[in-house]
Amino acid sequence: MSRISAKIAAVLIALAAGLVAISTLTAGPANAIPPACHDGFVLWNIYHDMGDEATASAILSNLRGMGCLDPIEQ
């Protein structure tokens, strides 16, 4: 690899890392529901529909503890 190609590759890698850092900092609850919260709501719904209120209540408690039930700031 020539020196110019190596420098271009290094610059592109630095730009990609910067974009990842920026997108990580700007991502928040107002932008999307975290996957764990979404999956937790699905599980809660399944156990609630089956009539297993103890498990549904425990899942809801975990969702509350993870902040999934906090109001989304807009």
Beta strands, then each sheet from edge to edge (+ up, - down):
end
